[in-house]
Amino acid sequence: MSAIPDQSRKATNTVQACDNCRRKKRKCDINPETDRCTACEKTDSPCRITHVTKPREKRKRKHMDTLETRLRSLEDLIKSSVAGPKSTSPTQGQEQSDIVTSADPSSLEATNSTSWDADSVPADGTFATTSSQSHDIPQYWNNDENQSFRMPSILDATDIDLRPQVRMKGARKCSMPPAQGGLFLLQEFLVDFNTAVPLFNSESISTVFLDCYNGRADGLVISWVVVKIVLAIAHRLRAMSPLGVAQDTENVQTYLEEAMEAIPAFLLMKPTLLMAQCYLGMAILLSTSSNPQPAAMFVSMTLRMLQDLHVNELPAEGAVRAVNELQLQRVFWIAYSMDADISLRAGRLPTLSPRFLNVELPAEEADDGQGEIRAAEGDFKINVFRLRAQLALIQAQLMECTLEPRKFESEHSRNVVLQSLAVGLDQWRGNPLFDLSIDRFQHLLHRSDLFHIIVLESAYLVTAYAARAYPSLGARPTSNLFAADGLMAAMSKGVMAESYDEARRFIGILNLLPGDSVPCNWLTLESVVSSLVVLLAHITQSPGTVDAGADLGVAKPVLHTLYQLIDFRKDPELTNIQHLCADLYLRTDLVVQQYNAFKR
């Protein structure tokens, strides 16, 4: 067999596969005597190695020090939150009172055997648990001999098992990682996600985790569901990082499926803050999956549940503010932001009209720093949570103005409102965050923070594009603006040129993450589609004013990413978009050739 000399098969630590096995993604078992693998021998195929194994990139010591500092600060926060055997703050005590007693994962089959009549379920969702079921789950997951698990002083990822272990109880199963692995994933969730999107109070969620592992959460199904949602989000973030593996995506599906099994029981319980957080966590996970449509239903249910908890009511004069009101408002703005963005992309009215909102916007500088992302070095920080809430109000007003034209006395009054929304959008865009260059983003922010910036940029791009396109398409568009028909209609009206700068910037920021980061791109699908169409249309309409070759080079990897998303989604409407983008790309390729010939 002929092989590349510098790629000869030697006994090394690196597993080397031949070209055929590498291409077909199968195990390559090299026989040292014949210097061929079994698969190639059976098919009588040439067994060669022509690919070069690239050396693993070394992390900079300064970057590792920064990550270690963040990890230590989080460990101190978690340890302080559980300090003292019985001491709890008023806020924590109130939030813990919202945990509705039900059945633990080991006794869920008992709830399934219960008749689902409203009168047969207590109002607080309490179910009886037998003594034989208590404390067997935490003993299984706890690696220590004693039953009580304490917060370790140092959590080192190199020595921690993050794989979920399955505990069967009849036909039901409950999957959880070992205690140290679960607490490490909690740390990643709090640092990489919850800081910018404050879904949970960090002290309360840390207590819930420790209660589940120490046996104090036996009989509380919501506590277990919350833990699984946090674990699933942490694995989803890991799947979008350089450390991600295929197992992370599988773990997300495992935890999500087991959490969804509790939905029938939740529907018959009284609304609580923790239940609303469960619904919203499921919506976040579904929105990054290949089937995101159910996310809208869970977000809508969350908003309705929060209204039942009186989060949108003006407090009576002299009324005492609830101790968990701040966290209620934060959960509300997460849900409202997701609902406004989903509604705009789907071309429908939001669940709750912005005219009826009485909830205060998130503070510019929260006392606990929630909602902020900070630079890896220096003092730069920005409150992306408040920015997202402000943009959600503009999105909701835009959809009402577009889809409810009858409420305006004349077309002129409607255009005045649209113009005022455009001015408000420009003012929102004036935040210093958007003055940063793409290269500055890459050097200034952590990779996990880039994810939140990309989602924010995506929401702005679809809003700016819709604000320009809807007035050009008539009083009430007949097709979704981000479907193939809507994109063609906007292109025929000449809307594309106005959105070129935003589309070019978004594609540049999107390229900061690897193209195969499919879960992240699912969140930005409409932005990927519209920015690609804007860029390609601009090349064909203005070939002499831009470097068409450079634009085409930027568009090519984004087109490849779009095809990946379409292959995963298997949506017929996305196939039409694929044909549209392919046709545009072929036309722009001809334009580039003519443009280059003209320059020569």
Disulfide bonds with the S-S distance in Angstrom:
none
